[in-house]
Amino acid sequence: MHTKVRVRFAPSPTGPLHIGGVRTTLFNYLFAKKHGGDFILRIEDTDQTRYVEGAEKYIIDSLNWCGIKFDEGVGIGGKYGPYRQSERKEIYKNYAWQLVDSGNAYFAFDTPAELDEMRDKLKLENNSNQQYGIHTRLKMKNSLTLSSEECKRRIDGGGDFVIRIKMPENEKIHVTDLIRGDVVFESNLLDDKVLYKSDGMPTYHLANIVDDHLMEITHVIRGEEWLPSLPLHKLLYQFFGWESTMPQFAHLPLILKPNGKGKLSKRDGDAGGFPVFPLEWKDPETGEISSGYAEYGYFPDAFLNMLALLGWNPGTEQEIFSLPELVEAFSIEKVGKSGSKFDPEKTKWFNHQYLIKRTDNELAKIFHGQLLKRNLNPDIKLVEKIVCIIKERANFVSDFWEHSSFFFEAPIDYDEKMMKKSWKENTSEELKKLVLILSKIDDFASNNIETLVKSWLEEMNLGVGQIVAPLRLALVGAAKGPHIFDIIEIIGKEETIERIEIAINRIK
C-alpha cells in the first residue's frame, strides 16, 4: 500500500476549463495539502479528434490565475513523467495486450456500419439495452467469434480494430465511494467498453487506470459524471492484479443551474450574465469570446472561496476562508452527495467581502489603471482617499467609477427628480451664502467643514436637508455618493465653490 497521499487533476484539452473543473482541482488540492500529500497535473489528450488548440494552455493559465499550485506534472516535471498522455502511448499497448492474453479483453473488428446495424436491430426489437456487450458480443466480428488465425491476419494486415474489455456475467460489482458509500453495479447491464484503438491510442478508461497505477495515485477525486465508469475501472484494477494499490474514489456532486434544474452550463452564464469560465476564452474555430471571472473583476481568492462552498460544508457558520484556512478545515466526508445550486449574487457577495478586506493602496493601484484608460492621472494618494470612502458600496473595482466619477469630473446635467424635490425658490440664495461660508474656511477637512456649516445652518434656522440635498445635486448631479463633507474635502474648496456657482446659474 502507498503511504503518501497522491492525487491528480487530469483534464482533457477539449475546450475551456469550466468552473466545475476548477472546483474539482481545488478539492484535490485541499485534500492533498490537508494530508501532506502531492498534487499532480496530468493532461489526458488520448482523444485526438476532440483536441482543441490552445485548451491545454488555457487550463494551465486558469489554474495559475486561481493560485492553485501543483507539485508535479505538465510544465513542472517529476519522476513519474511524462505527464501528457499522448507522450505515453507506447506504455499502454503492452497493458492492452496483457488484458487480451489473460482473457479479460478481446479484439473487435466491427465497422461503424456493422455497429449501427446491431443497434438498429436491437431498437426494432424494443430492446432498451443497445450496447456491445454480454448479450451481443457473440454475434459480432471479434476474437471471441473468429479464429485466432483470422484475427492475426486482420491485425497483421493493418486493418482497423479495437480492444474491448470482456465484462463478466452475472456479477455484482461493489465499490466504496468516500462520498456515497457502497455503490453497487450489475455487470450484465454494462457494455464492453473500448480500451484501445488501432491508431495506437488508448481510450480514457485504459490510460487513466494505467497512469494512476504507475504514478502511484492514492485517491481519485472527480466529478459525478464519472460514476458510471467506476465498475469498469474497478474491474481493470482487478484484471491487472492491482487491487491492493487501487486508489480510493470520491465522486463530487454537480454544480447546478441557479434554478437547481440540471448541470450549470455556458448557456446559463450567457442567459444570466455571469461567467462560467475562470478566464476569458476565445473559441479558435468560431472566434466567439466567452467572458471569465478574471475579466469580470473577481479576485482569485474570492472565486476559490465561493467554489469551495459549492458542495462542501465546513459544519460551522464561517463563510470566508483563506486558502490555508480551507486546507485546515477541508474534509472529503463533509462533501455532500446532492448537487449545489450556483448563485450568481452570492458569488458577487464573496467578491465584495474580499474587496473590502484589500488595502486602500492595493485597490487604488488597480483603480488608477482604470482611470488612466479614461485619460485621467490623479495622484495615487487622492485615489486612496476616494477608494476608502466608496469601497463598501462596490462588488468590483470596476464599480468604483460609477460610485466616484463626480470626484474627477463635474456633473454636466442634474437628476430631474431630485431637482424638483430639493431645489426650492430660495435655494439659490441660500447656496450663495454657503459659498461665502466655505470661502472663509482655512482648514478644509471634512469634520471641520461639517461643524462650521452645521453651525451656520443653526444660525440661519435652516434644516440640514434644506441645504445638503441641493448641495449634493450641485456637486454630484444626483442623489448618490458618500458623505457630502467627505466629497467637499476631496474635491477641494475651489472646485466645490465653482460647482455650486455653476448649479446656481443653470438650475432655475
Solvent accessible surface area in square Angstrom, and as a share of the most:
residue,aa,sasa,rsa
1,M,179,0.80
2,H,54,0.24
3,T,142,0.83
4,K,100,0.43
5,V,22,0.13
6,R,14,0.05
7,V,0,0.00
8,R,10,0.04
9,F,16,0.07
10,A,17,0.13
11,P,15,0.10
12,S,49,0.32
13,P,2,0.01
14,T,41,0.24
15,G,13,0.13
16,P,37,0.23
17,L,13,0.06
18,H,42,0.19
19,I,0,0.00
20,G,19,0.19
21,G,18,0.17
22,V,0,0.00
23,R,7,0.03
24,T,17,0.10
25,T,0,0.00
26,L,0,0.00
27,F,0,0.00
28,N,0,0.00
29,Y,27,0.10
30,L,0,0.00
31,F,12,0.05
32,A,0,0.00
33,K,61,0.26
34,K,81,0.34
35,H,100,0.45
36,G,55,0.53
37,G,6,0.05
38,D,25,0.13
39,F,0,0.00
40,I,0,0.00
41,L,4,0.02
42,R,0,0.00
43,I,0,0.00
44,E,5,0.02
45,D,10,0.05
46,T,7,0.04
47,D,53,0.28
48,Q,94,0.42
49,T,129,0.75
50,R,143,0.52
51,Y,92,0.35
52,V,38,0.22
53,E,124,0.56
54,G,34,0.33
55,A,0,0.00
56,E,28,0.12
57,K,137,0.58
58,Y,17,0.06
59,I,2,0.01
60,I,45,0.23
61,D,49,0.25
62,S,0,0.00
63,L,1,0.01
64,N,90,0.46
65,W,59,0.21
66,C,5,0.03
67,G,28,0.27
68,I,1,0.01
69,K,133,0.56
70,F,30,0.12
71,D,65,0.34
72,E,18,0.08
73,G,1,0.01
74,V,14,0.08
75,G,84,0.81
76,I,97,0.49
77,G,33,0.32
78,G,46,0.44
79,K,174,0.74
80,Y,37,0.14
81,G,34,0.33
82,P,55,0.35
83,Y,10,0.04
84,R,68,0.25
85,Q,0,0.00
86,S,36,0.24
87,E,96,0.43
88,R,9,0.03
89,K,78,0.33
90,E,134,0.60
91,I,52,0.26
92,Y,0,0.00
93,K,92,0.39
94,N,110,0.56
95,Y,44,0.17
96,A,0,0.00
97,W,70,0.24
98,Q,81,0.36
99,L,1,0.01
100,V,30,0.17
101,D,120,0.62
102,S,66,0.42
103,G,42,0.41
104,N,32,0.17
105,A,5,0.04
106,Y,2,0.01
107,F,21,0.09
108,A,2,0.02
109,F,13,0.06
110,D,24,0.12
111,T,65,0.38
112,P,106,0.66
113,A,72,0.56
114,E,45,0.20
115,L,31,0.15
116,D,77,0.40
117,E,120,0.54
118,M,17,0.08
119,R,89,0.33
120,D,74,0.38
121,K,121,0.51
122,L,18,0.09
123,K,118,0.50
124,L,156,0.77
125,E,100,0.45
126,N,139,0.71
127,N,56,0.28
128,S,114,0.73
129,N,40,0.20
130,Q,55,0.24
131,Q,61,0.27
132,Y,7,0.03
133,G,4,0.04
134,I,23,0.12
135,H,110,0.49
136,T,6,0.04
137,R,10,0.04
138,L,124,0.62
139,K,160,0.68
140,M,22,0.10
141,K,82,0.35
142,N,0,0.00
143,S,36,0.23
144,L,60,0.30
145,T,58,0.34
146,L,48,0.24
147,S,60,0.38
148,S,84,0.54
149,E,127,0.57
150,E,44,0.20
151,C,8,0.05
152,K,131,0.56
153,R,149,0.54
154,R,66,0.24
155,I,42,0.21
156,D,98,0.51
157,G,67,0.64
158,G,66,0.63
159,G,35,0.33
160,D,123,0.64
161,F,21,0.09
162,V,36,0.21
163,I,0,0.00
164,R,20,0.07
165,I,0,0.00
166,K,73,0.31
167,M,3,0.01
168,P,30,0.19
169,E,103,0.46
170,N,120,0.62
171,E,68,0.30
172,K,129,0.54
173,I,7,0.04
174,H,90,0.40
175,V,5,0.03
176,T,93,0.54
177,D,2,0.01
178,L,44,0.22
179,I,14,0.07
180,R,47,0.17
181,G,32,0.31
182,D,90,0.47
183,V,25,0.14
184,V,70,0.40
185,F,32,0.13
186,E,72,0.32
187,S,0,0.00
188,N,43,0.22
189,L,119,0.59
190,L,34,0.17
191,D,30,0.16
192,D,0,0.00
193,K,73,0.31
194,V,35,0.20
195,L,0,0.00
196,Y,8,0.03
197,K,56,0.24
198,S,46,0.30
199,D,93,0.48
200,G,19,0.18
201,M,13,0.06
202,P,0,0.00
203,T,24,0.14
204,Y,40,0.15
205,H,21,0.09
206,L,0,0.00
207,A,0,0.00
208,N,1,0.01
209,I,1,0.01
210,V,0,0.00
211,D,0,0.00
212,D,1,0.01
213,H,45,0.20
214,L,64,0.32
215,M,0,0.00
216,E,67,0.30
217,I,1,0.01
218,T,17,0.10
219,H,22,0.10
220,V,1,0.00
221,I,2,0.01
222,R,9,0.03
223,G,11,0.11
224,E,46,0.21
225,E,96,0.43
226,W,81,0.29
227,L,35,0.17
228,P,94,0.59
229,S,14,0.09
230,L,0,0.00
231,P,1,0.01
232,L,6,0.03
233,H,0,0.00
234,K,37,0.15
235,L,1,0.01
236,L,0,0.00
237,Y,0,0.00
238,Q,70,0.31
239,F,38,0.16
240,F,16,0.07
241,G,62,0.59
242,W,32,0.11
243,E,93,0.42
244,S,79,0.51
245,T,30,0.17
246,M,44,0.20
247,P,4,0.02
248,Q,91,0.40
249,F,3,0.01
250,A,0,0.00
251,H,0,0.00
252,L,0,0.00
253,P,1,0.00
254,L,43,0.21
255,I,7,0.03
256,L,32,0.16
257,K,54,0.23
258,P,53,0.34
259,N,98,0.50
260,G,25,0.24
261,K,152,0.65
262,G,38,0.36
263,K,102,0.43
264,L,2,0.01
265,S,35,0.23
266,K,63,0.27
267,R,190,0.69
268,D,26,0.14
269,G,4,0.04
270,D,93,0.48
271,A,93,0.72
272,G,51,0.49
273,G,50,0.48
274,F,19,0.08
275,P,4,0.03
276,V,4,0.02
277,F,13,0.05
278,P,0,0.00
279,L,29,0.15
280,E,81,0.36
281,W,23,0.08
282,K,127,0.54
283,D,43,0.22
284,P,71,0.45
285,E,164,0.74
286,T,102,0.59
287,G,32,0.31
288,E,91,0.41
289,I,101,0.51
290,S,10,0.07
291,S,45,0.29
292,G,0,0.00
293,Y,1,0.00
294,A,28,0.22
295,E,95,0.42
296,Y,79,0.30
297,G,26,0.25
298,Y,15,0.06
299,F,18,0.08
300,P,39,0.24
301,D,52,0.27
302,A,1,0.01
303,F,1,0.00
304,L,5,0.03
305,N,1,0.00
306,M,8,0.04
307,L,0,0.00
308,A,0,0.00
309,L,43,0.21
310,L,18,0.09
311,G,13,0.12
312,W,5,0.02
313,N,94,0.48
314,P,14,0.09
315,G,63,0.61
316,T,89,0.52
317,E,171,0.77
318,Q,81,0.36
319,E,64,0.29
320,I,42,0.22
321,F,7,0.03
322,S,49,0.31
323,L,45,0.22
324,P,99,0.62
325,E,82,0.37
326,L,2,0.01
327,V,27,0.15
328,E,127,0.57
329,A,34,0.26
330,F,1,0.00
331,S,28,0.18
332,I,4,0.02
333,E,125,0.56
334,K,94,0.40
335,V,7,0.04
336,G,33,0.32
337,K,120,0.51
338,S,88,0.56
339,G,31,0.29
340,S,22,0.14
341,K,117,0.50
342,F,2,0.01
343,D,69,0.36
344,P,28,0.18
345,E,112,0.50
346,K,70,0.30
347,T,2,0.01
348,K,67,0.29
349,W,88,0.31
350,F,5,0.02
351,N,0,0.00
352,H,31,0.14
353,Q,37,0.16
354,Y,10,0.04
355,L,0,0.00
356,I,46,0.23
357,K,130,0.55
358,R,42,0.15
359,T,86,0.50
360,D,35,0.18
361,N,55,0.28
362,E,72,0.32
363,L,0,0.00
364,A,0,0.00
365,K,125,0.53
366,I,74,0.38
367,F,1,0.00
368,H,29,0.13
369,G,32,0.30
370,Q,55,0.24
371,L,0,0.00
372,L,90,0.45
373,K,175,0.74
374,R,119,0.43
375,N,145,0.74
376,L,40,0.20
377,N,117,0.60
378,P,24,0.15
379,D,89,0.46
380,I,56,0.29
381,K,132,0.56
382,L,58,0.29
383,V,0,0.00
384,E,31,0.14
385,K,102,0.43
386,I,0,0.00
387,V,0,0.00
388,C,68,0.41
389,I,45,0.23
390,I,0,0.00
391,K,29,0.12
392,E,113,0.51
393,R,118,0.43
394,A,1,0.01
395,N,50,0.25
396,F,18,0.07
397,V,8,0.05
398,S,65,0.42
399,D,36,0.19
400,F,0,0.00
401,W,40,0.14
402,E,110,0.49
403,H,43,0.19
404,S,0,0.00
405,S,25,0.16
406,F,6,0.02
407,F,17,0.07
408,F,36,0.15
409,E,90,0.40
410,A,41,0.31
411,P,21,0.13
412,I,144,0.73
413,D,98,0.51
414,Y,24,0.09
415,D,59,0.30
416,E,114,0.51
417,K,168,0.71
418,M,19,0.09
419,M,50,0.22
420,K,162,0.69
421,K,158,0.67
422,S,14,0.09
423,W,27,0.10
424,K,121,0.51
425,E,179,0.80
426,N,78,0.40
427,T,2,0.01
428,S,25,0.16
429,E,95,0.43
430,E,13,0.06
431,L,0,0.00
432,K,97,0.41
433,K,89,0.38
434,L,1,0.00
435,V,17,0.10
436,L,106,0.53
437,I,45,0.23
438,L,0,0.00
439,S,51,0.33
440,K,153,0.65
441,I,7,0.04
442,D,139,0.72
443,D,84,0.43
444,F,36,0.15
445,A,38,0.30
446,S,11,0.07
447,N,120,0.62
448,N,45,0.23
449,I,0,0.00
450,E,34,0.15
451,T,89,0.52
452,L,75,0.37
453,V,1,0.01
454,K,76,0.32
455,S,52,0.34
456,W,20,0.07
457,L,3,0.02
458,E,143,0.64
459,E,139,0.62
460,M,71,0.32
461,N,137,0.70
462,L,29,0.14
463,G,36,0.35
464,V,71,0.41
465,G,51,0.49
466,Q,90,0.40
467,I,1,0.00
468,V,26,0.15
469,A,32,0.25
470,P,1,0.00
471,L,1,0.00
472,R,38,0.14
473,L,0,0.00
474,A,1,0.00
475,L,0,0.00
476,V,10,0.06
477,G,7,0.07
478,A,26,0.20
479,A,77,0.59
480,K,87,0.37
481,G,14,0.13
482,P,6,0.04
483,H,83,0.37
484,I,3,0.02
485,F,4,0.02
486,D,35,0.18
487,I,0,0.00
488,I,0,0.00
489,E,52,0.23
490,I,23,0.12
491,I,22,0.11
492,G,22,0.21
493,K,63,0.27
494,E,145,0.65
495,E,54,0.24
496,T,0,0.00
497,I,28,0.14
498,E,87,0.39
499,R,7,0.03
500,I,0,0.00
501,E,81,0.36
502,I,67,0.34
503,A,0,0.00
504,I,14,0.07
505,N,99,0.51
506,R,118,0.43
507,I,9,0.05
508,K,197,0.83
